[in-house]
Amino acid sequence: MDFIWGHHRRYNDFSTYFKRRFSERVQKVSVDAGFTCPNRDGTKGRGGCTYCDNKNFKPSYTNLEKSVIQQIDQGIAFFSKKYNSMKYLAYFQAYTNTYAPLDDLKNLYNQALEHPKIVGLVISTRPDCISSEILDYLQELQKKVYIMVEFGLESHLDKSLERINRGHTFNDSVEAIYETSNRGINNCAHMILGLPGENRNDWLEQAKVISELPVKNLKLHQLQIHKNTVLEKQFQNNPADFNIFSVDEYTELVVDYLELLNPEIIIERFISQAPREQLIAPKWGLKNFEFVAKVEKRLEQRNTWQGRLFRPSNGINEYPY
């Protein structure tokens, strides 16, 4: 049985989409371009989000002392050990990668695109750090190369965004998603399931809310408590406030979430795993492909799929912003 996304897998997966989009294997290579964040430098706040320990999210080959090209070369050397032939996307990942004057951004992005094996950019940022001039530039750039802007939305609830010291509202997120989509720029929404103060009804409602937005790709992951973060202190003081999922609990939640999700949204991932030495909880010890296998098995057992319970709106939508 093929689903509306054109294959038999029970969700609209990113790897299949990418294989169709490009004629050969494509891999992201991370670049640390030395950006900071308005939630760290005092513009919006200091100290960052309560969960943030950004060194967990950067591969070892990224280093501020190395140029963009050097980092890309080292990333390619790492992945080329597995695959003889592929192209790459420069993944500007650490902190807020549109948080600079446009000329500076152009210089950094162009450095990456000058590499002969780079076929596009993935730019991770905040929804409150994207301007019309940046988006206009990316719109022109996308005529030549693949562009994806990845937004850390994290939650659809303003009370949660305030609690984790995010420094923006969900309306900022909605605006950013619409502005990229209206220009034909690929976007990705990043959401955390399990934030303190939220419950199962909130997470399933989130699936419905996200489904009403022009989201192209979606990244989900479970709440993780990292060492040396504000969240760690909060967890130690009030562990009952936190939803620390077991693997089976989170698998079931993901399947329920997928059932409600717009089938046109492409799923990039379900989980993230910090290094064991930095992780307080949950300590699953699972690799991404192992969790994917659990989700696929549960989808099959329940004879369900992404979008089975999705109901599009009647055309009367409180959005756009």
ChimeraX attribute file (.defattr): number of C-alpha atoms within 10 A of each C-alpha:
attribute: neighborCount
match mode: 1-to-1
recipient: residues
	/A:1	8
	/A:2	9
	/A:3	14
	/A:4	12
	/A:5	17
	/A:6	11
	/A:7	13
	/A:8	11
	/A:9	17
	/A:10	24
	/A:11	26
	/A:12	26
	/A:13	18
	/A:14	17
	/A:15	15
	/A:16	14
	/A:17	15
	/A:18	14
	/A:19	12
	/A:20	11
	/A:21	12
	/A:22	12
	/A:23	10
	/A:24	12
	/A:25	15
	/A:26	20
	/A:27	19
	/A:28	19
	/A:29	25
	/A:30	25
	/A:31	29
	/A:32	23
	/A:33	23
	/A:34	13
	/A:35	15
	/A:36	16
	/A:37	23
	/A:38	19
	/A:39	19
	/A:40	14
	/A:41	12
	/A:42	11
	/A:43	10
	/A:44	14
	/A:45	15
	/A:46	14
	/A:47	15
	/A:48	24
	/A:49	20
	/A:50	18
	/A:51	20
	/A:52	19
	/A:53	17
	/A:54	12
	/A:55	12
	/A:56	15
	/A:57	16
	/A:58	14
	/A:59	13
	/A:60	12
	/A:61	19
	/A:62	21
	/A:63	16
	/A:64	13
	/A:65	11
	/A:66	15
	/A:67	17
	/A:68	23
	/A:69	17
	/A:70	16
	/A:71	24
	/A:72	27
	/A:73	15
	/A:74	17
	/A:75	22
	/A:76	20
	/A:77	12
	/A:78	13
	/A:79	16
	/A:80	14
	/A:81	8
	/A:82	8
	/A:83	9
	/A:84	7
	/A:85	10
	/A:86	15
	/A:87	18
	/A:88	21
	/A:89	24
	/A:90	27
	/A:91	23
	/A:92	28
	/A:93	21
	/A:94	23
	/A:95	24
	/A:96	24
	/A:97	27
	/A:98	25
	/A:99	19
	/A:100	16
	/A:101	9
	/A:102	14
	/A:103	10
	/A:104	12
	/A:105	16
	/A:106	14
	/A:107	10
	/A:108	17
	/A:109	20
	/A:110	14
	/A:111	13
	/A:112	25
	/A:113	17
	/A:114	11
	/A:115	15
	/A:116	9
	/A:117	17
	/A:118	22
	/A:119	20
	/A:120	23
	/A:121	25
	/A:122	24
	/A:123	23
	/A:124	22
	/A:125	22
	/A:126	24
	/A:127	25
	/A:128	21
	/A:129	18
	/A:130	22
	/A:131	14
	/A:132	11
	/A:133	10
	/A:134	17
	/A:135	18
	/A:136	15
	/A:137	12
	/A:138	22
	/A:139	18
	/A:140	12
	/A:141	17
	/A:142	18
	/A:143	11
	/A:144	10
	/A:145	14
	/A:146	18
	/A:147	22
	/A:148	21
	/A:149	28
	/A:150	25
	/A:151	25
	/A:152	20
	/A:153	26
	/A:154	21
	/A:155	26
	/A:156	22
	/A:157	16
	/A:158	15
	/A:159	14
	/A:160	18
	/A:161	19
	/A:162	13
	/A:163	14
	/A:164	20
	/A:165	19
	/A:166	22
	/A:167	19
	/A:168	18
	/A:169	19
	/A:170	20
	/A:171	17
	/A:172	16
	/A:173	22
	/A:174	20
	/A:175	18
	/A:176	25
	/A:177	26
	/A:178	19
	/A:179	20
	/A:180	23
	/A:181	16
	/A:182	12
	/A:183	14
	/A:184	14
	/A:185	23
	/A:186	21
	/A:187	25
	/A:188	26
	/A:189	24
	/A:190	19
	/A:191	24
	/A:192	20
	/A:193	26
	/A:194	21
	/A:195	23
	/A:196	19
	/A:197	12
	/A:198	17
	/A:199	14
	/A:200	14
	/A:201	8
	/A:202	16
	/A:203	23
	/A:204	19
	/A:205	16
	/A:206	19
	/A:207	21
	/A:208	22
	/A:209	14
	/A:210	20
	/A:211	21
	/A:212	18
	/A:213	18
	/A:214	21
	/A:215	21
	/A:216	17
	/A:217	22
	/A:218	21
	/A:219	21
	/A:220	18
	/A:221	18
	/A:222	21
	/A:223	22
	/A:224	25
	/A:225	26
	/A:226	25
	/A:227	17
	/A:228	14
	/A:229	17
	/A:230	19
	/A:231	20
	/A:232	20
	/A:233	15
	/A:234	15
	/A:235	17
	/A:236	9
	/A:237	10
	/A:238	10
	/A:239	13
	/A:240	10
	/A:241	13
	/A:242	18
	/A:243	19
	/A:244	20
	/A:245	19
	/A:246	11
	/A:247	17
	/A:248	13
	/A:249	10
	/A:250	20
	/A:251	22
	/A:252	15
	/A:253	18
	/A:254	23
	/A:255	20
	/A:256	22
	/A:257	21
	/A:258	27
	/A:259	23
	/A:260	23
	/A:261	28
	/A:262	24
	/A:263	22
	/A:264	17
	/A:265	23
	/A:266	21
	/A:267	22
	/A:268	18
	/A:269	19
	/A:270	21
	/A:271	22
	/A:272	17
	/A:273	19
	/A:274	19
	/A:275	12
	/A:276	12
	/A:277	8
	/A:278	14
	/A:279	17
	/A:280	15
	/A:281	17
	/A:282	18
	/A:283	17
	/A:284	12
	/A:285	12
	/A:286	13
	/A:287	11
	/A:288	13
	/A:289	12
	/A:290	10
	/A:291	19
	/A:292	16
	/A:293	11
	/A:294	15
	/A:295	23
	/A:296	18
	/A:297	14
	/A:298	18
	/A:299	23
	/A:300	13
	/A:301	9
	/A:302	10
	/A:303	10
	/A:304	18
	/A:305	23
	/A:306	24
	/A:307	23
	/A:308	16
	/A:309	17
	/A:310	17
	/A:311	13
	/A:312	12
	/A:313	10
	/A:314	6
	/A:315	7
	/A:316	6
	/A:317	9
	/A:318	7
	/A:319	11
	/A:320	13
	/A:321	11
